[in-house]
């Protein structure tokens, strides 16, 4: 019995090629659909209106140069209507020549005029058309270029952070992540407001326009391959739906959600959130601390504000710290994460530090360049 693998037949090769074609076609359509809702960071700092005005000024400059060339050599041209060429006739000839209309009522008759048309005016005509058509070509190619950028971004986006909502909470969360060393190209913003999406794009972030409670919107943000998800919409019911949808798409991602009321915390946890932050109760506790001890409240605010004064950070234990007491570390240790359990520095079960522990420490803020 011959165990050698037989080469595919013609029908099998045709079937494989057809499958590859349909797959590439589906990916292209998917990228085209995503390109209409995904906004990439702005590459050019020149506003579109300024670009159009600049090209218009260049076109008028070419027209003016051509007009003066014809008027300077007006003796070499013939106007069929009156035989002479004045400045208006020169401007008229330059306009119809550069636009390739060419009525033929004004023609170059001398050798010098014809040589000028060959060596100077014809290249100016080409430049004039490039300037005028350039804006149209840029508009036509912008969609294709956007699809290419979206396809490249989606193909390499892995283990990133998806931030749902670019309001005050979302912006502060992103600023904290940037302070922690997370790169901007590892952040994706999802928001239903177009102005908010454009603002995120202006800040150098990839943003997705759409309803985050819908799975197709979150798929455009490549949430299925994300490592972390921050849910920070304006409403608690929206946060619950987004969390539920996100957990269905990604079972391994860490989902952190923000709600306004404490009574909604169990609902968010049941929806799949790993951590839930209550904005109203947190603000209330901070207000209470401010009344009793303004200095303590100021210290808490300092710890939460990344990059100013003191920072509350989490890091792995170093080889030099293994076997030591938490009090023997350089930076004050307030908690130790051991086997996914958080132990404060006074816990009797803590003992000495072990390999694999993670330390929550208070350290002097470091400003990242």
C-alpha positions, 0 to 999 in steps of 0.5 A: 500500500502506497502511503505517499501523499498524492498531489491535489487534483485540479478540482481540489486545487481550484477549491483551495484557490476559491476558498482562499479568494473568498477568505481574502474577499471577506477580510477585505469587506470586514476591513472596509466595514471596520474602516468606516467606524475605526478612527486611527490616530491623526498622522498629519497636523495640517488641517484639511482646509489648510491643505486645500487652500495651499493647493489653490494658492499653488494653482493660482500661482501657476496660472499667474506665471503662465499669464505673465509669460504669454503677456511678456511674449504677446507679440508672438501670439495671434488673436483671431478676433482682433489680431492683438493680445492684451493682458486679458487675452493673455489671462484667457489663453493661460486659463484655457491652456492650463485647463486643456480646453484649448479653443484655438482662438488665440494661438502662438505663431512665432518660434519663440512663443511655440518654444515657450509653449513646449518647454515651459507652458506644457510642464506648467499645464501638467503641474496645474492638473496635478494640483487640481486633481491631487485633492480628488485623488487624495479623497479617492485613495484615503479610503483605501489607505484607511483600510490598509492601516486598519488591516495592519492594526487589526492583524498585530493588535494583541494583549492590548487594553480596551477602554469603553467610554472616553469621558472623565473616568476613561480619560483619567484611566488612560492617563494613569495607564500611560503613566504606568508605561503602557504605550498609546498603540496598546490602547483602544477607545470605544465610544458612541459619540463621534466628537469623543472619538475624534478627540481620542484620535487627536490624542493619538489613540485608536478609537472605535465609533459605536455602541459598546453593548453590541458584540460587533462593535467590540470585535472591531476593537479586537476585544477578543484578543485584549488583555484588559478591558476598562468599562467606564460609560455614563450609565450603570445599566450600560456598564452591565451590558458592556461587561456581559458582552465583553466577558462573552467575547473574551473569557481570559481578559481582566475586566474592570468596571466603574459604576455610580451606585453600590447596589449595582456592584453585584450585578457587574460582578455577576456580569463578569467584572473582575473588579468594580469601582464605585465612583459615588461611594469612593467620592463620599469616603474621600469627602469624609476623610477630608473633613476629619483629616485634610492631610490624609485626604491629600495624601490619598489623592496624591497616591491616586494621581500617577506621576506627582509626589508619591505613587502606589505601585505593584511590582514583583519581589526581587531576588534580594528581597526574598526571605526578608520581612516586608518592613525590610524593603527599601520602599514601604510595603502596604500589601503583598499579593500571594497566590492571588490573595491580597495580604496587608503588611500586618497579616500574621499569615504573611511572614517573610517574602517568597519568590513569586510574591508581588508587592504593593509599595509606596514609592517616589513618583518617577516622571516618564519622558 
